[in-house]
Amino acid sequence: MPVWLRILIPAALILVWFGLFGAGGASFGQISAVSTNDQSQQLPASAEATKVQELQAEFRDDDVIPAIVVFERDGGLTESDLASIDDIVTEFGTLDGVLPEESSPAIPSEDGEAAQVVMVLDTDVKTADTVGELRTVLDDNAVDGLTAAITGPGGLAADLTNAFAGIDGLLLLVALGAVFVILVVVYRSPLLPVLVLFSSLSALCAAILVVVQLARAEILLLSGQTQGILFILVIGAATDYSLLYIARFRESLATQPTKWTATWAALKGSWEPILASGGTVIAALLLLLFSDLNSNKSLGPVASIGIVFALLSSLTLLPALLYWAGKVAFWPIKPKAKPVDDNPVAENKKGLWPALARFIARRPRAIWISSVLLLGVMCLGMFQLKADGIAQSEFVLGESQARDGQAVLADHFPAGSGSPTVIIAPEDELDAVSDVVLATDGVDSLTVLSADSPSGSLPVTENGVQPLGPPGTPVPELTVIDGNVLLSATLLDAGDSIEAENVVVDLRAELADISTEDAPVLVGGTTAIALDSNTTAIADRNLLIPLILGAITLILMLLLRSIVAPLLLIASVVLSFGAALGVSAWVFNGIFDFPGADPSVPLFGFVFLVALGVDYNIFLMTRVREESGKHGTKQGILRGLAVTGGVITSAGLVLAATFAALSVIPILFLLQIAFIVAFGVLLDTFLVRSLLVPALSYDIGRAIWWPSKLSRGIHSADRSAPVVSDDRVPADRES
């Protein structure tokens, strides 16, 4: 190729990526504006809570969310306290985002020690901003001995949003810092880590640029949870793919005459495993599109876009940068020339990986059986994982005013105050529905919407709808939309609790006898949204895990031209996933004492561990297959392990560190995903890929390649030649 093209092509690639880096960097400031943490938007349109949400909007002109302000004084509220509360409520009404005409006055508790105010917030203004202003008013008007907190759906939503606040700052800094330290230790070079991180950051910026535009066009749904996973996944995956290319490039520099030929040799040796690794992750992620839960469904394309740019960056930008730098990139330890027939597992070879390869050759069966037994013991804890949902107030770790306020509210009022269960029912069935609701355990009170009522609603008792006012006051006309009325049931338990979800389940079961296809009785509200989210997440988990396994197995079969090897690799990764989940359950229950886990935690852990865990096996087995074609299967296994051991272990450490960085965001879901994936990746890196897979493959021999030609012993080494130069290592006697 002409010299000018050798200069132009890398320069053009670098300039294009510089442009994407700049444009994507500008999009970082816009990502929070197109992101939402509203749980109701995660539900499918078919969910009962979603249908209620849509019908409820027809009864109310505004899209609103309630926030409960609860005041408390030990020994009882004084007249001065009540006057101060009234003044505070009046000031609340002056804030943007507050609808004072729909909010309630102060409602004292029966014990006289607390009062609650239900503030109705307009969601056209960011809920977190409005709640922040409400809390500022409380701080500015603090009264000695009188405590106050903002809770309810609005308070919980604000705390959740605030917990995600560091996701595009602190999270990224911690992840990049951890990766940089690992790369410096691995390569002992000041320049190479900078080139790798720039390549990874460029991939992330390009992904952010595309994702923000799609989210702004409402093609994708972006949440704080998805955003955090995107950041970590792109940085970790792009760095891993870069490490594989760097290993090949360093080998090529030691054997090729020029940087140009070394670059092409490195690309030839790395593009297939890198694309296959990225392909398995993309396939697993895109299968999330079959999910009914929108939070799962949206993660698939968002994260897939990130992986696509990670692949492009590692196969275009990084090669261009390394071509520009050459051996200087590895300074002060420059690659040294090696003989073409150099045996990396010969007895005279020093180092961990050659020694481990020789150890596996001597005791393969004992090693893989011991590894399987150890992983099996770890899997036992999997049955203790409580992944059936948690209260929304437990989502945020550490300090949460909404969670503290919920506890105060439960001490003095029905805990479901301000988070009513909403029931849409035919007007003709109002009496029957009311009787069922009031007779259900866990229901404290019931109201029905009436625009003609001074408070906007009317109480419903066993004697029917009651007017507000002295005896004899006529009952105002109810609000009826398309023949339906809207009822609100206040539950005894907190609206975000598992106990409240059980009440919703009972209500739906009892009301099913009244509901018909033409005139359904639907139960929704905050509690029902959480219930339907958990139910949908469990159904997604049961559907998607087998689909993902099947897709990855097919990709491996195509890549390795084998049936046996892919099945063994998938089995090893699934066993590793089970072990990671088991140990995580013991840690979550015994050390951190977590209240439980979201049903999506096992699914997300499975997607990342299986898809990314298979990556390392792809890195290993593609090199093993290449070496097997030259030196025979067993020699190829040992050579492949010795050559790739260092780079794959470094990649595992990088990925574990990046996922561990998710723990800096005080969200229970992200912390649990961080631990499961980080521990699982380390387990897969140091046990499964370093010991179990090589030892099992060595014990099976060339049969792992069945039905390809390699399984029929086409290489003489697969029949009689010794696998290493040391006489103490058994020869491969297959015939």
Buried (B, 14 or more C-beta within 10 A) or exposed (E): EEEEEBEEBBEEBBEBBEEBBEEBBEBBEBBBEBBBBBBBBBBBEEBBBBBBBEBBEEBBEEEBBBBBBBBBBEEEBBEEBBEBBBEBBEBBEEBEBBEEEBBBEBBBBEEEBBBBBBBBBBBEBBBBBBBBBBBEBBEEBEBEEBBBBBBBBBBBBBBBBBBBBBBBEEBBEBBBEBBBEBBBEBBEBEBBBBBBBBBBBBBBBBBBBBBBBBBBEEEBBBBBBBBBBBBBBBBBBBBBBBBBBBBBBBBBBBBBEEBBEBBBBBBEBBBBBBBBBBBBBBBBBBBBBBBBBBBBBBBBBBBBBBBBBBBBBBBBBBBBBBBBBBBEBBBEEBBEEEEEEEBBBEBEBEEEBBBBBBBBBEEBEEBBBBBBEBBEEBBBBBEBBEBBBBBBBBBBBEEBBBBBBBBBBBBBBBBBBBBBBBBBBBBEBBEBBBBBBBEBEBBBBBBBBBEEBEEBBBBBEEEEBBBBEEEEEEBBEBBBBEEBBBBBBBBBBBBBBBBBBBBBBBBBEBBEEBBEEEBBBBBBBBBBBBBBBBBBBBBBBEBBBEBBBEBBBEBBBEBBBBBBBBBBBBBBBBBBBBBBBBBBBBBBBEEEEBBBBBBBBBBBBBBBBBBBBBBBBBBBBBBBBBBBBEBBBBBBBBBBBBBBBBBBBBBBBBBBBBBBBBBBBBBBBBBBBBBBBBBBBBBBBEBBBBBBBBBBBBBBBBBBBBEBEBBEBBBEBBBEBBBBEBEEBBBBEBE
